[in-house]
Structures are given as C-alpha cells and as structure tokens.
Amino acid sequence: MVMKAWRDGAAMELWQALVHEAAGEQGQTLDQAQEAYLVFVLLRYQRERDLLARTQALEWLHAQQQTGQLRADALRDVGDRCLLIAGLFPGLAQRRRVSEDYFIDLGRGAYAEVADSGRSATAELFAQLAAGYISLVVTLRAMRAPGAVLLSR
C-alpha cells in the first residue's frame, strides 16, 4: 500500500512538472484547473494499452446513445482520448487519413457537450477545457521528445 501511494505520488509529481515546464516553454498559460485536469488525464491513461486502437468517432456515436451521467462520462472519455492522441500521437491522424484537426475538433466538441449537459461546477470546468483545448494540445506536443516518432506501427 505504501509503495503504491509512493508510485502514484511520484508519477503525479512527474506529470505535473512536465506539464508545467512544457506549458511554459510554449508560452501557454494554463490555469490551475486546466493544468490539474491535464495531469489527471495523463495519470488516468498512462497504462492504457488500447488508446490508439479505438475509433473515437464510433466512441462518440456510442456516447450519443447514452443518457445522463453515462453520456457525460463517455463524452469526457472521448475528449480525453482525443486530447492525448492530438497532443502526443499526431501521426495517427495521417495514418488514419484524417486531418490533424480531426481529433482536436472531435475532442473539443465532446468536452463542449459535457459542459452543455453538466451541473454548474462540471459545466464550468468542461467549458473551460473546451475553450482551451488547443493550449492543452500544444502543451502535450511540447512534452514529446524533439523529433520523436511516437507512433511507429
């Protein structure tokens, strides 16, 4: 239990430092909520093996068939995955024969839908994330190693 807490704490501090440094290098001003949410997404998906295998448009369509909190959670997941793909794996768009903006537009739209259907605190956060989606993507891209090819399959 202590080791797990240590590993989780260390990972969180590492992601937080990387996000903060990358945002600064790119001149991006992420507020505390945006920075914290981006760290949360990185932590949540750091061991996700199927991130690149999913078809986000189908996931979005599936979310549209849900109602209430299930719908909001599914749309949040689409927004989160599109954010990571657009920021860390931009080569996936070319591989799938879509524009680079495809994942940005889909993810930003998913966050906006969560904002439209959420309670006041949730709605405000996701409206802010949707409005600052490009800054989040730019920050993630700055975290990549220069010249790195993170998608080689």
Beta strands, then each sheet from edge to edge (+ up, - down):
end
